[in-house]
Amino acid sequence: MTSSIELCSADDVPEGSALRVEADALTLAVFNVDGEFYVTDDACTHGPGSLSEGYIEGDVVECNFHNGQFNIRTGEVVSPPCMIPIKTYPTRVENGKVVIDVE
């Protein structure tokens, strides 16, 4: 069964940035890429890095720990040392709030 979780106000995440959000036992990174919102797990799959604290260029985030890179839109690995993609969540904006669907 799918449920929706409201994470934050869209205004809380300026374009080209990310925000760490904890909700329903999840630690997530909310990204604003060219006015579109994307949500991934915040933890890097390679080490203890926080992706919401990483360097963002376009639709790629670079982990602040070992400099591995992920595509924000798809979660796919762009650059090693990361090997495992990050989990992404179906995301939408409703009434100015960023909302994800989880199973």
C-alpha positions as CSV (number, residue, x, y, z in Angstrom):
1,M,0.0,0.0,0.0
2,T,1.3,3.4,-1.0
3,S,1.2,6.4,1.4
4,S,2.1,10.0,1.0
5,I,4.5,11.9,3.2
6,E,4.7,15.7,3.3
7,L,8.4,16.7,3.7
8,C,8.8,20.5,3.6
9,S,7.7,23.6,1.9
10,A,8.9,24.0,-1.7
11,D,10.1,27.5,-0.6
12,D,12.5,25.8,1.9
13,V,14.7,24.4,-1.0
14,P,16.0,27.1,-3.3
15,E,16.9,26.2,-6.9
16,G,20.2,24.4,-7.1
17,S,20.2,23.3,-3.5
18,A,19.2,20.5,-1.2
19,L,17.6,20.1,2.2
20,R,18.0,17.2,4.7
21,V,14.6,16.1,6.0
22,E,13.7,13.4,8.6
23,A,10.2,11.9,8.2
24,D,8.6,8.6,9.1
25,A,12.0,7.0,10.1
26,L,13.5,8.1,6.8
27,T,16.4,10.5,6.4
28,L,16.0,12.1,3.0
29,A,17.6,14.7,0.7
30,V,15.2,17.0,-1.1
31,F,16.7,18.6,-4.2
32,N,15.5,21.5,-6.4
33,V,17.0,21.0,-9.9
34,D,15.9,23.8,-12.3
35,G,12.6,24.2,-10.3
36,E,11.8,20.5,-10.3
37,F,11.9,18.6,-7.0
38,Y,13.6,15.2,-6.4
39,V,13.9,13.2,-3.3
40,T,16.6,10.5,-2.5
41,D,17.9,8.8,0.6
42,D,20.3,11.3,2.2
43,A,23.0,8.7,3.0
44,C,25.6,7.9,0.4
45,T,25.7,4.3,-0.5
46,H,29.5,4.2,-0.2
47,G,30.2,5.8,3.2
48,P,28.9,8.1,5.9
49,G,28.5,11.1,3.6
50,S,25.3,13.2,3.6
51,L,24.1,13.9,0.1
52,S,22.1,17.0,1.2
53,E,25.5,18.5,2.2
54,G,27.2,17.5,-1.1
55,Y,28.2,19.7,-4.0
56,I,25.4,20.0,-6.6
57,E,26.1,20.8,-10.2
58,G,23.0,20.5,-12.5
59,D,21.4,17.2,-11.8
60,V,24.5,15.6,-10.2
61,V,25.3,15.6,-6.5
62,E,28.9,14.9,-5.3
63,C,29.1,13.2,-1.9
64,N,31.1,15.3,0.6
65,F,32.9,12.2,2.0
66,H,34.6,10.4,-0.9
67,N,33.5,12.6,-3.8
68,G,31.4,9.9,-5.5
69,Q,28.7,11.3,-7.7
70,F,25.0,10.4,-8.3
71,N,22.3,11.5,-10.8
72,I,19.7,13.3,-8.6
73,R,16.9,12.5,-11.0
74,T,17.5,8.7,-11.3
75,G,19.8,7.8,-8.4
76,E,22.3,6.2,-10.7
77,V,26.0,6.3,-10.0
78,V,27.8,8.9,-12.1
79,S,31.3,8.6,-10.7
80,P,33.1,6.1,-8.4
81,P,34.0,5.2,-5.7
82,C,30.3,4.7,-5.3
83,M,29.0,1.5,-6.9
84,I,25.4,1.2,-5.7
85,P,22.7,3.7,-6.8
86,I,20.8,5.7,-4.3
87,K,17.1,5.2,-3.7
88,T,14.8,7.8,-5.2
89,Y,11.1,8.5,-4.4
90,P,8.2,9.6,-6.6
91,T,8.0,13.3,-5.8
92,R,5.4,16.0,-6.4
93,V,4.5,19.5,-5.1
94,E,1.0,19.9,-3.7
95,N,-0.2,23.2,-2.3
96,G,3.4,24.4,-2.1
97,K,4.6,21.3,-0.1
98,V,7.1,18.7,-1.3
99,V,5.4,15.3,-1.1
100,I,6.7,11.8,-1.7
101,D,5.0,8.4,-2.1
102,V,6.3,5.4,-0.2
103,E,5.3,1.8,-0.1
